């Protein structure tokens, strides 16, 4: 009787551990997938930030050129002797 009970308890414990292990693996895989997706989104966001910075630099350059041209047009011409 004791031997049968001991075997039944060991079998129950083994099955319980096996069932719990699968869920943990699934959760770990899901966590890895979410981490990869988050990394991809972060990379995309960084690319957008870089693009915006380039556009701002180009706009600043164009503004500086425009200001220089406006200053040239506003300056009086030197009289010719």
Secondary structure, 3 states (H helix, E strand, C coil): CHHHHHHHHHHHHHHHHHHHHHHHHHHHHHHHHHHHHHHHHHHHHHHHHHHHHHHHHHHHHHHHHHHHHHHHHHCCCCCCC
